Amino acid sequence: MSKEKFTLHPISAVINFIKVLKEMIVPLIVVIAVNGFGGGGNEGWTSYIVYIIYAVLLIAMLVSGIIRWKRFRYWFEEEELRIEYGLFVKKKRYIPFERIQSLNYTEGILHRPFGLVKVKVETAGGGATKEADAELTAISKEAAEQIKKEMNLAKNRVSESEDQDLPLQLEEQVVQQRKPLFRMSQKDLLILASTSGGVGVFFSGLAVFVSQFSELIPYETIYNEIIMFIRFGALLIALAVFFVLLVAWIVSVAITFINYYEFTIRVEDDEIIITRGLLEKKKITIPLSRIQGVRIMENPLRQLTGYATVIVDSAGGSMAEKDEKIRLLPLIKKDQITPILVQIFPNYEFEASFTRVPKRSRKFFYRLDFLWIIPVAGAVSYFFYPFGLLSLLLLPLSFLLGAWQHKTAGYWMDEKQLVIQYRLFSRVSLWVEKKRIQAMTERTTYFQKKAAVSSIMTTIKSGVAGSTTIVPHIEKKDAESLMEWYEPTRKESINIQKEQPF
Amino acid sequence: MRQEPINRLSEKGLRVWRIYGIFQSLIALLVGVGVGVINYFTGQHLWIYIVDGIVLFLIGYLLIYLFPKIRWTRWRYEVREQEIELQHGLFIVKRTLVPMVRVQHVDTEQGPILRKYDLSSITISTAATDHTIPALVTAEADELRGRISILARVAEDDV
């Protein structure tokens, strides 16, 4: 085993610098803009002090980027990937190869001209520390390949020492590229981009931005200008709002287009490999053993046009940042889903005939909403009479939504898996294997008890936490048979086949 | 009908919950007294005093007497070889099954009030969920923790 220590490509100094700069750029722009607007008021050197501070900061950031690159070392020793890094304090991190779950590669704009990649190393734990377990900012593709090779070598050695049967040639047959299972067409990509909820994302981003720098924004000036603006009339405002929405939409279309460009998935060595991106090529690897559940989501608009999204829940790791819901098929015609999923998940049965919810439990789908709608609508109607009366429309609307949810809800199970279908707005069908369910709860309220129905809550692992899905208001006896289905003591142990639990 | 789990919590647990109830009622009492004082200085309406008093009494009755009683009677648990079953809930009855294979670790915990009554709570964690049995006699809880951790180790995934 070589103990040669490797460094990152010098470009990572620039990447470090840009990364810090990105976090600073917004306040910088705001401050410059504010000073520019305030112009004329304060003269002399005081107005330059901000710029001087920023210049100093900029240089400091650049220097720290260079130092961080200089200090970074990685090498392979004793079946471990060892990393040494740190700006002021030297830190070392040793990651045993057998604990590495996946290596994810990203090619940014800066990486591409030099044939470099960013490598994210992920381990099974990864919960406590928010960042990826290790990140090599920029190394050559060969070096990335070498890490993978060392890892496979170490893993084979470990399994070899455990049972002698495994031949060493394993790595030879490992490297066989397969044809992609799915490649998103340009047309679908465009549809995805233009119908995705990216607008909301954009606005929430905007809200975050505003809230973060609210101290720097001259509210009084803006307020005065708004007052001025109102005098120009409502039409202008409406136009402006429309314009902003349009721009936001275009931006979100562009962002989605860039992020999901050339979206392909393929399966290699029990791993799903997703590649996507126009400017920044991302390669994400998900070991199949980590997948806890498969969801098919159809929002009403897409349900009408026959499109759906497939999402998988994955355990541990940090690659999808917030929760580990990874878009496996961002947009696909419904009838094409099953053929693809069958190839990826041969253990699942994708033909389901759902048991629906009894008619008498329909009231449970909207009655609770009435509890808050009636007082709220009442108050609104009273205080904003007569237009407030419009809020009473919420009642029939929530009734209709409830009836719709009631119609959609259902479940189906066979020996090994459970399928749950439900709707908030989008229709969701969740496929989950019994062995992936962490706990199951039967939940009965007083009113449900009287109507002889109950709900079943199933929890699977998703990311570092859990994700709970409810089979709502089904027949009491169905709920009990579901609990019995899940109860280990009740069932005969037919299958002796062992699987790694998660 | 599926059978209810057989084991109950310690009787002392009910007493501890009553104490918790007293603490919660004290907060309500503070608010209630505040309302009374404001009323004294502003309007001195008799009906406000009366309503205030009735509400306070009701809160006390519910938090100290009724709710702990219902919760205690409802709480059942059973640790079998292959799974743990819990039943609890005040208004909503929840029955939870946790297979032994899924159990990752078991903790027991003891706050100052629980310690005074020689009680412990025991928390069973899976990869995604936590389940707490709130009031068991400490010796019993320790024994149970040991048992669960042995069973969890023995249990094999045979699915």
HADDOCK unambig.tbl for C-alpha pairs under 7 A between the chains (distance, minus, plus):
assign (segid A and resid 435 and name CA) (segid B and resid 159 and name CA) 6.26 0.50 0.50
assign (segid A and resid 438 and name CA) (segid B and resid 98 and name CA) 6.96 0.50 0.50
assign (segid A and resid 438 and name CA) (segid B and resid 102 and name CA) 5.93 0.50 0.50
assign (segid A and resid 438 and name CA) (segid B and resid 126 and name CA) 6.46 0.50 0.50
assign (segid A and resid 438 and name CA) (segid B and resid 128 and name CA) 6.51 0.50 0.50
assign (segid A and resid 439 and name CA) (segid B and resid 96 and name CA) 6.96 0.50 0.50
assign (segid A and resid 439 and name CA) (segid B and resid 97 and name CA) 5.81 0.50 0.50
assign (segid A and resid 439 and name CA) (segid B and resid 98 and name CA) 4.91 0.50 0.50
assign (segid A and resid 440 and name CA) (segid B and resid 96 and name CA) 5.57 0.50 0.50
assign (segid A and resid 440 and name CA) (segid B and resid 97 and name CA) 5.36 0.50 0.50
assign (segid A and resid 440 and name CA) (segid B and resid 98 and name CA) 6.87 0.50 0.50
assign (segid A and resid 441 and name CA) (segid B and resid 94 and name CA) 6.25 0.50 0.50
assign (segid A and resid 441 and name CA) (segid B and resid 95 and name CA) 5.22 0.50 0.50
assign (segid A and resid 441 and name CA) (segid B and resid 96 and name CA) 4.02 0.50 0.50
assign (segid A and resid 441 and name CA) (segid B and resid 97 and name CA) 6.23 0.50 0.50
assign (segid A and resid 442 and name CA) (segid B and resid 94 and name CA) 5.54 0.50 0.50
assign (segid A and resid 442 and name CA) (segid B and resid 95 and name CA) 4.97 0.50 0.50
assign (segid A and resid 442 and name CA) (segid B and resid 96 and name CA) 6.31 0.50 0.50
assign (segid A and resid 443 and name CA) (segid B and resid 92 and name CA) 6.51 0.50 0.50
assign (segid A and resid 443 and name CA) (segid B and resid 93 and name CA) 5.62 0.50 0.50
assign (segid A and resid 443 and name CA) (segid B and resid 94 and name CA) 4.48 0.50 0.50
assign (segid A and resid 443 and name CA) (segid B and resid 95 and name CA) 6.46 0.50 0.50
assign (segid A and resid 444 and name CA) (segid B and resid 92 and name CA) 5.48 0.50 0.50
assign (segid A and resid 444 and name CA) (segid B and resid 93 and name CA) 5.06 0.50 0.50
assign (segid A and resid 444 and name CA) (segid B and resid 94 and name CA) 6.46 0.50 0.50
assign (segid A and resid 445 and name CA) (segid B and resid 91 and name CA) 6.17 0.50 0.50
assign (segid A and resid 445 and name CA) (segid B and resid 92 and name CA) 4.31 0.50 0.50
assign (segid A and resid 445 and name CA) (segid B and resid 93 and name CA) 6.15 0.50 0.50
assign (segid A and resid 446 and name CA) (segid B and resid 91 and name CA) 6.58 0.50 0.50
assign (segid A and resid 446 and name CA) (segid B and resid 92 and name CA) 6.70 0.50 0.50
assign (segid A and resid 460 and name CA) (segid B and resid 128 and name CA) 6.53 0.50 0.50
assign (segid A and resid 461 and name CA) (segid B and resid 127 and name CA) 6.45 0.50 0.50
assign (segid A and resid 461 and name CA) (segid B and resid 128 and name CA) 5.02 0.50 0.50
assign (segid A and resid 465 and name CA) (segid B and resid 128 and name CA) 5.20 0.50 0.50
assign (segid A and resid 466 and name CA) (segid B and resid 128 and name CA) 4.31 0.50 0.50
assign (segid A and resid 466 and name CA) (segid B and resid 129 and name CA) 6.50 0.50 0.50
assign (segid A and resid 487 and name CA) (segid B and resid 97 and name CA) 6.93 0.50 0.50
assign (segid A and resid 488 and name CA) (segid B and resid 82 and name CA) 6.02 0.50 0.50
assign (segid A and resid 488 and name CA) (segid B and resid 83 and name CA) 6.68 0.50 0.50
assign (segid A and resid 488 and name CA) (segid B and resid 99 and name CA) 6.59 0.50 0.50
assign (segid A and resid 489 and name CA) (segid B and resid 82 and name CA) 6.05 0.50 0.50
assign (segid A and resid 493 and name CA) (segid B and resid 158 and name CA) 6.84 0.50 0.50
assign (segid A and resid 495 and name CA) (segid B and resid 158 and name CA) 6.30 0.50 0.50
assign (segid A and resid 495 and name CA) (segid B and resid 159 and name CA) 5.97 0.50 0.50
assign (segid A and resid 496 and name CA) (segid B and resid 158 and name CA) 5.54 0.50 0.50
assign (segid A and resid 497 and name CA) (segid B and resid 158 and name CA) 6.27 0.50 0.50
assign (segid A and resid 497 and name CA) (segid B and resid 159 and name CA) 6.82 0.50 0.50
assign (segid A and resid 498 and name CA) (segid B and resid 157 and name CA) 6.24 0.50 0.50
assign (segid A and resid 498 and name CA) (segid B and resid 158 and name CA) 5.67 0.50 0.50
assign (segid A and resid 498 and name CA) (segid B and resid 159 and name CA) 6.91 0.50 0.50
assign (segid A and resid 499 and name CA) (segid B and resid 157 and name CA) 6.49 0.50 0.50
assign (segid A and resid 501 and name CA) (segid B and resid 157 and name CA) 6.64 0.50 0.50
